[in-house]
Amino acid sequence: MRYAYGISTALLLGGAAITLATGYPAGAQVAQNENMRIANAVPRAGAPASFANLTEQLQPAVVNISTRQRVQVNANPFAGTPLAEMFGNRGGQPQTREAQSLGSGFIISADGYVVTNNHVVSPSGRGTVEEITVTMPDGAEYPAELVGKDPDSDLAVLKIKRGDAFPFVKFGNSGEARVGDWVIAIGNPFGLGGTVTSGIVSAVLRNTGQGGAYDRFIQTDASINRGNSGGPMFDMQGNVIGINNAIFSPSGGSVGIGFAIPADVASPIVNKLIAGEEIERGYLGVQIRPVGDDLASALGLGDKNGEFIAAVEPDEAADKAGIRPGDVVVKVNNKPVTSKQTLSFLVANVAPSTTIPIELIREGTRRTVNVTVGKRPSQEEMRQSQLFQGNDEDTPGEPSMDEGTVTKSLGLQVVPVTPRIARQLGMPADTRGLAIGAVDPSSDASTKGLQRRDVILSANYKDVSTVEELDAVVAKAREDGREAILLSVRRGARVQFYPIRLR
């Protein structure tokens, strides 16, 4: 409170100094301020004296969600330290251990469909979810079936069963939410089930800068913490207008900046997941950058709206329509591209195979091209392809040694070559093998000269096109007492052999 009082005092003192500096008599200043007053600036009817009645009605439909997972962990006690190399493979192969996760959700039908975040019910790292349990406010527990999930929007639907009907809540219209509206959040922060917090809508259609087709959130100052993920945000009519998803926090706890997936985004996806329909999204196949001050000045643009095309993927929708690197896309299907309505969002919400007009600026001239929108790859395919390029229509990612795709014995991160990745590497679409996404600088593979974007064709003369096939060759080499394996590697049009020492 000391700092809060200090800031308030500084502001009050600053205001007094400005008043004196104007030279107006006190009465004149008051009169001037009165003329500047905004008429009818009073709370609208319905601001609650208490949230108790609303909470009592809604809380029975909000549930806690827990999962039991099996996760692979490194058995080497020195893993991640300089001693790891010294002790080699001591400790044996990675071990499988049990892990748990906690989150929130809410029931949307009497027959037990539950909505939550995908990350609440998805495995972490190299794990598998073995069991999902939904706990009601009265403590009753039910096993849950995963009906469907959509990693792109971070949504998932579960199904629970019992003899009688469940209490449920409904989605509202998040498009009607206004900054300053009251909201309440109910969830399971830090495992404390049935926790209710209140606040206001701090912003609508908030773009967090993380990229992606669904970087559009409702921002709130209602306290949201770990474990609130997947829980509902209610308006004062008891409708779900958002699904609590993330927080901005330097400390890990709530600092009053929370983000919820808007109901208008979530509801259609949830309905498709329940119906078992495939969720298809539009895709251009471009790498993009925001139009900042410098870029706008360099291009002679009057404003910063639109997005800059940094690169175009061969044979994708944008390439076929004649969109080029250096273009600035300003409208998609007659809708302006802005920070709140990004190119990724607009295109993703167009059905694949639909032809739409795209307005762009090329070398100072506006023009319109007709684009037949492609089908957006899965999140996993997008993640893998980003290992071999810069920014895509989503968040850029520097190559890293990710647990899920590392062949630890070789110090390589590898992914299967798809036709899309083959095109990015300048190779025939039917190329088979494992593309190297990252190389551990301390590995023998790095010493021997293996590089990101190389493609492993075979190991010990056996063709490999999956991580499992490569791991099997490594395991057989160890079984035979060998300390290295021979890799056939393609770089461009050239194929070479490399003996790589095992770790």
C-alpha positions in Angstrom: 0.0 0.0 0.0 3.0 2.3 0.5 3.7 2.4 -3.2 0.0 2.9 -4.1 -0.3 5.9 -1.8 2.9 7.3 -3.1 1.7 7.2 -6.7 -1.7 8.7 -5.8 0.0 11.6 -4.0 2.2 12.2 -6.9 -0.7 12.5 -9.3 -2.6 14.8 -7.0 0.3 17.1 -6.6 0.9 17.1 -10.3 -2.7 18.1 -10.9 -2.4 21.0 -8.5 0.8 22.2 -10.2 -0.9 22.2 -13.6 -3.9 24.2 -12.2 -1.7 26.9 -10.8 0.4 27.1 -13.9 -2.6 27.9 -16.1 -3.1 31.3 -14.4 -6.9 30.9 -14.4 -8.8 31.9 -11.2 -10.1 29.0 -9.3 -13.7 29.7 -10.2 -12.9 29.9 -13.9 -11.1 26.5 -13.7 -14.1 24.9 -12.1 -16.4 26.3 -14.7 -14.1 25.1 -17.5 -14.0 21.6 -16.0 -17.8 21.6 -15.7 -18.1 22.3 -19.4 -15.8 19.4 -20.1 -17.9 17.0 -18.0 -19.2 14.0 -19.9 -23.0 13.8 -19.6 -24.7 10.9 -18.0 -21.4 9.3 -16.9 -23.0 7.1 -14.3 -23.2 3.3 -13.9 -26.0 1.7 -15.9 -28.8 0.0 -13.9 -28.0 -3.5 -12.8 -24.6 -3.2 -11.3 -24.7 -5.8 -8.6 -24.6 -5.2 -4.9 -23.6 -8.8 -4.5 -22.7 -11.7 -6.8 -24.1 -14.3 -4.4 -27.4 -15.1 -6.1 -25.8 -15.4 -9.5 -23.0 -17.6 -8.2 -25.5 -19.8 -6.4 -27.2 -20.5 -9.7 -24.0 -21.0 -11.8 -21.6 -22.8 -9.5 -23.2 -26.3 -9.8 -22.3 -26.4 -13.5 -18.6 -25.6 -13.0 -16.3 -28.6 -12.5 -12.8 -29.5 -11.6 -10.8 -31.6 -14.1 -7.9 -33.8 -13.3 -5.8 -36.1 -15.4 -3.5 -39.0 -14.7 -0.6 -39.2 -17.1 2.4 -41.4 -17.9 5.4 -39.2 -18.7 8.9 -40.3 -19.9 11.8 -38.8 -17.9 15.5 -39.1 -18.3 17.0 -41.7 -15.9 20.4 -40.1 -16.0 20.7 -38.1 -12.7 23.2 -35.8 -14.3 21.0 -35.0 -17.3 21.1 -31.3 -18.3 24.4 -30.8 -16.4 28.1 -30.8 -17.7 28.5 -34.2 -16.0 26.0 -35.8 -18.3 28.6 -36.5 -21.0 31.1 -37.8 -18.4 28.7 -40.4 -17.1 27.3 -41.3 -20.6 24.2 -43.4 -20.5 24.5 -44.4 -16.8 21.0 -44.8 -15.4 19.7 -46.7 -18.4 16.9 -45.8 -20.8 14.3 -43.0 -20.0 11.8 -44.1 -17.3 8.1 -43.7 -17.3 6.6 -42.0 -14.3 3.1 -40.9 -13.2 2.1 -37.2 -13.4 -1.1 -35.3 -12.8 -2.7 -32.1 -14.0 -5.5 -29.9 -12.7 -7.9 -27.5 -14.5 -11.4 -26.3 -14.7 -14.4 -26.8 -17.0 -18.1 -26.3 -17.3 -21.1 -28.5 -18.3 -23.1 -27.2 -21.3 -25.8 -29.9 -21.6 -28.0 -32.0 -19.3 -26.5 -35.2 -20.7 -23.0 -34.2 -19.6 -20.9 -32.5 -22.2 -18.1 -30.6 -20.6 -16.0 -27.8 -22.2 -12.4 -27.1 -21.1 -9.0 -26.1 -22.6 -7.1 -28.6 -24.7 -3.9 -28.0 -22.6 -5.8 -29.2 -19.5 -6.4 -32.7 -20.9 -3.4 -33.0 -23.2 -0.2 -34.8 -22.2 2.8 -32.7 -21.3 6.1 -33.6 -23.0 6.5 -37.2 -23.9 3.5 -38.4 -22.0 0.1 -40.1 -22.5 -3.1 -39.3 -20.7 -4.4 -42.5 -19.1 -7.4 -41.1 -17.1 -9.5 -38.0 -17.0 -11.7 -37.3 -13.9 -14.4 -34.7 -13.5 -15.3 -33.6 -10.0 -18.6 -31.9 -9.3 -18.9 -29.1 -6.7 -20.5 -31.6 -4.3 -17.4 -33.8 -4.5 -19.0 -36.5 -6.8 -16.4 -37.8 -9.3 -17.1 -39.1 -12.8 -14.7 -40.7 -15.3 -14.7 -38.6 -18.5 -14.3 -39.5 -22.1 -12.4 -37.2 -24.5 -14.9 -36.4 -27.2 -12.7 -34.1 -29.3 -10.0 -31.5 -29.1 -8.7 -28.7 -31.2 -5.1 -27.6 -30.4 -5.3 -24.5 -32.6 -8.0 -22.9 -30.5 -7.0 -24.7 -27.3 -10.5 -26.2 -26.8 -11.6 -29.7 -25.8 -14.9 -31.4 -25.1 -15.4 -34.2 -22.6 -18.4 -36.4 -21.8 -19.5 -37.7 -18.4 -22.5 -39.9 -17.5 -24.9 -40.5 -14.7 -28.5 -41.6 -14.2 -30.1 -38.2 -13.9 -29.5 -34.9 -15.7 -26.6 -32.5 -15.0 -26.9 -28.8 -14.2 -25.6 -26.8 -17.2 -24.9 -23.3 -18.5 -25.1 -21.8 -21.9 -22.8 -19.8 -24.2 -23.7 -16.1 -24.5 -22.9 -13.5 -27.1 -19.4 -12.3 -26.4 -19.7 -9.8 -29.3 -22.0 -7.7 -27.0 -19.4 -7.5 -24.2 -18.2 -4.0 -23.6 -15.1 -2.7 -21.8 -16.2 -2.0 -18.2 -18.9 -4.7 -18.0 -18.9 -6.8 -14.9 -17.8 -10.5 -15.2 -17.2 -13.3 -12.7 -14.9 -16.3 -13.1 -15.4 -19.7 -11.4 -12.8 -22.3 -11.4 -10.1 -24.4 -9.7 -7.1 -22.2 -9.0 -4.2 -24.1 -7.4 -6.6 -26.9 -6.8 -9.0 -24.8 -4.7 -12.2 -25.9 -6.3 -15.3 -23.7 -6.5 -13.3 -20.4 -6.3 -15.3 -17.3 -7.5 -13.6 -14.1 -8.5 -15.1 -10.9 -10.0 -13.9 -8.1 -12.2 -14.6 -6.2 -15.4 -13.9 -6.6 -19.0 -10.6 -4.8 -19.5 -10.5 -5.1 -23.3 -12.2 -7.0 -26.1 -10.5 -8.6 -29.1 -7.2 -8.3 -27.3 -4.3 -9.3 -29.5 -1.5 -10.5 -27.2 1.2 -10.6 -29.9 1.7 -14.3 -29.6 0.5 -14.8 -33.2 -1.8 -17.4 -34.6 -5.4 -17.5 -35.9 -6.9 -17.3 -32.5 -4.9 -14.5 -30.9 -8.1 -12.7 -30.0 -9.1 -12.7 -26.3 -11.3 -11.0 -23.8 -9.1 -9.4 -21.2 -10.2 -9.2 -17.6 -8.9 -8.1 -14.2 -10.9 -10.8 -12.5 -8.3 -13.0 -10.7 -7.3 -15.9 -12.8 -4.5 -18.3 -11.7 -3.1 -21.7 -12.5 -5.9 -24.2 -12.4 -8.5 -21.7 -13.7 -7.7 -22.8 -17.3 -10.8 -24.0 -19.0 -13.2 -22.4 -16.5 -16.0 -20.1 -17.6 -16.2 -16.3 -17.5 -19.9 -15.2 -17.0 -21.7 -12.0 -17.7 -24.3 -10.7 -15.4 -27.1 -12.6 -17.1 -25.3 -15.9 -16.3 -24.1 -16.6 -19.8 -20.6 -17.9 -20.6 -19.0 -15.2 -22.7 -15.4 -16.5 -22.4 -13.3 -19.5 -21.4 -10.4 -18.6 -19.1 -7.2 -19.5 -20.9 -4.1 -17.6 -19.9 -2.6 -14.9 -17.8 0.1 -12.3 -18.1 2.2 -12.7 -15.0 5.9 -12.0 -14.3 5.4 -13.8 -10.9 3.3 -16.8 -12.0 0.3 -15.5 -10.0 -2.5 -13.2 -10.9 -1.6 -9.5 -11.5 -5.0 -8.6 -12.9 -4.3 -9.4 -16.6 -6.2 -12.5 -17.6 -7.3 -13.7 -21.1 -10.4 -15.7 -22.1 -11.4 -17.3 -25.4 -14.5 -15.4 -26.6 -17.7 -17.4 -26.7 -18.3 -16.4 -30.3 -15.1 -18.2 -31.2 -15.5 -21.2 -28.9 -19.1 -22.1 -29.5 -19.0 -23.1 -33.2 -15.8 -25.1 -32.5 -17.4 -26.9 -29.5 -20.5 -27.8 -31.6 -18.3 -29.3 -34.3 -16.3 -31.3 -31.8 -19.5 -32.7 -30.3 -20.8 -33.6 -33.8 -17.5 -35.4 -34.6 -16.9 -33.0 -37.5 -13.4 -32.2 -38.8 -12.4 -28.6 -38.1 -11.1 -27.2 -41.3 -9.5 -23.7 -41.6 -8.3 -21.6 -44.4 -4.7 -21.1 -45.2 -2.6 -18.9 -47.5 0.9 -20.3 -47.0 2.7 -17.0 -46.3 5.2 -15.7 -43.7 4.1 -12.4 -42.4 5.2 -9.4 -40.3 3.2 -6.6 -38.7 3.5 -3.2 -40.3 5.5 -1.1 -37.8 6.5 2.5 -38.0 9.7 1.9 -39.9 8.1 -0.5 -42.4 5.2 1.9 -42.9 7.7 4.8 -43.5 9.9 2.7 -45.8 6.8 1.7 -47.9 5.3 5.1 -47.9 2.1 3.9 -46.2 -0.3 6.3 -44.6 -1.1 4.1 -41.6 0.1 0.8 -40.0 -2.9 -1.3 -40.9 -2.3 -4.4 -43.0 0.4 -7.1 -42.8 3.6 -7.5 -44.7 4.3 -10.6 -46.7 7.9 -11.7 -45.9 7.8 -14.9 -47.9 5.5 -17.1 -49.9 5.5 -20.9 -49.7 5.7 -22.6 -53.1 2.5 -24.2 -54.5 0.4 -22.9 -51.7 -2.7 -20.7 -52.1 -1.0 -17.4 -52.0 1.7 -18.5 -54.5 -0.9 -19.8 -57.0 -2.8 -16.5 -56.8 0.3 -14.4 -57.5 0.9 -12.9 -54.1 4.6 -12.0 -53.8 7.0 -11.2 -51.0 6.9 -7.5 -50.3 3.2 -7.2 -50.7 1.1 -5.6 -47.9 -2.3 -7.3 -47.5 -4.8 -4.7 -46.4 -8.2 -6.5 -46.9 -9.3 -10.1 -46.8 -12.7 -10.9 -48.3 -13.5 -7.2 -48.0 -12.6 -7.1 -44.3 -9.8 -4.8 -43.2 -6.6 -6.3 -41.8 -5.9 -4.6 -38.4 -4.2 -5.5 -35.1 -7.6 -6.7 -33.8 -8.5 -8.5 -37.0 -5.3 -10.1 -38.2 -4.6 -11.8 -41.6 -4.3 -15.1 -39.8 -7.7 -14.8 -38.1 -9.5 -13.7 -41.3 -8.1 -16.4 -43.5 -8.5 -19.2 -40.9 -12.2 -18.4 -40.7 -12.7 -18.9 -44.5 -13.6 -22.4 -45.5 -10.9 -24.2 -47.6 -11.5 -24.2 -51.4 -13.4 -20.9 -51.1 -12.3 -18.2 -53.6 -12.1 -14.7 -52.0 -10.7 -11.3 -53.0 -7.6 -10.1 -51.2 -6.6 -6.4 -51.5 -3.0 -5.6 -51.3 -0.5 -2.9 -51.9 2.4 -3.6 -54.2 5.1 -1.0 -54.9 2.7 1.7 -53.8 -0.2 0.5 -56.0 -3.4 -1.0 -54.7 -4.6 -4.1 -56.4 -7.0 -7.0 -55.8 -6.2 -10.7 -56.4 -8.6 -13.6 -56.2 -7.3 -16.4 -54.0 -8.7 -20.0 -53.6 -8.0 -20.6 -50.0 -6.1 -23.8 -49.0 -6.6 -26.0 -46.0 -4.6 -25.1 -42.9 -2.2 -27.8 -41.8 -2.5 -29.3 -38.3 -0.8 -27.6 -35.4 1.9 -30.4 -35.3 2.5 -30.0 -39.1 2.8 -26.2 -38.6 5.2 -26.7 -35.7 7.4 -29.1 -37.6 7.5 -26.9 -40.8 8.5 -23.9 -38.7 11.7 -25.7 -37.9 12.8 -25.0 -41.5 11.6 -21.4 -42.0 11.1 -18.1 -40.4 7.7 -16.6 -39.4 4.7 -18.4 -40.7 1.1 -17.1 -40.4 1.6 -17.9 -36.8 4.1 -17.2 -34.1 7.7 -17.6 -35.2 9.8 -20.2 -33.4 13.5 -20.6 -33.2 14.7 -24.2 -33.6 15.1 -25.9 -30.2 15.9 -29.3 -28.9 12.4 -30.3 -28.0 11.9 -33.3 -25.8 9.2 -34.9 -28.0 11.4 -35.1 -31.1 14.9 -35.4 -29.9 16.9 -38.5 -30.6 19.1 -38.2 -27.5 21.6 -40.7 -28.5 22.6 -38.6 -31.5 21.9 -35.1 -30.3 19.5 -34.4 -33.1 16.0 -33.0 -33.4 14.3 -34.7 -36.3 10.9 -34.8 -37.9 9.5 -36.9 -40.7 9.7 -35.3 -44.1 6.3 -34.4 -45.5 5.6 -33.1 -49.0 5.3 -29.6 -47.4 8.6 -29.8 -45.6 10.3 -31.3 -48.8 9.2 -28.2 -50.8 10.6 -25.9 -48.1 13.9 -27.8 -48.3 13.9 -27.6 -52.1 13.6 -31.4 -52.5 11.1 -33.5 -54.5 7.7 -33.8 -52.8 8.1 -37.6 -52.6 11.4 -37.4 -50.6 11.3 -39.8 -47.6 13.5 -39.5 -44.5 14.0 -37.4 -41.4 14.7 -33.7 -41.6 17.0 -32.3 -39.0 15.5 -29.4 -37.2 18.2 -28.7 -34.7 21.7 -30.1 -33.7 23.1 -30.1 -30.2 26.4 -28.1 -30.5 28.0 -30.5 -28.0 27.2 -33.7 -30.0 29.4 -35.6 -32.4 26.9 -35.0 -35.1 27.7 -31.3 -34.8 31.4 -32.0 -34.8 31.0 -34.0 -38.0 29.2 -31.2 -39.7 25.5 -32.2 -39.7 23.2 -29.2 -40.0 19.7 -28.0 -39.7 17.8 -28.7 -42.9 19.8 -31.8 -43.7 17.7 -35.0 -44.3 18.7 -38.4 -42.9 17.8 -41.0 -45.5 19.1 -44.2 -43.8 20.9 -45.4 -40.7 23.3 -48.4 -41.0 21.9 -48.9 -44.5 18.3 -49.1 -43.3 15.8 -46.5 -44.7 14.4 -44.4 -41.9 11.3 -42.2 -42.2 10.1 -42.1 -38.6 11.8 -41.3 -35.3 10.9 -44.8 -34.1 12.7 -46.4 -37.0 15.9 -44.4 -36.3 15.6 -45.2 -32.6 15.3 -48.9 -33.5 18.6 -48.8 -35.4 20.3 -47.0 -32.5 19.0 -49.7 -30.1 20.2 -52.5 -32.3 23.7 -50.9 -32.6 23.9 -50.7 -28.8 22.8 -54.3 -28.5 25.6 -55.3 -30.9 28.1 -53.3 -28.9 28.7 -50.6 -31.5 29.6 -47.1 -30.4 28.6 -45.4 -33.6 26.1 -45.6 -36.5 26.4 -44.7 -40.2 24.0 -42.1 -41.4 23.2 -41.4 -45.1 22.4 -37.7 -45.3 21.1 -35.6 -48.1 22.0 -31.9 -48.4 20.4 -30.3 -51.4 21.2 -32.6 -54.3 24.2 -34.2 -52.6 24.2 -37.4 -50.5 27.0 -38.2 -48.0 27.7 -40.7 -45.3 28.6 -39.8 -41.7 29.7 -42.1 -38.9 28.1 -40.6 -35.8 29.2 -41.6 -32.3 26.4 -42.5 -29.9 26.0 -40.7 -26.6 
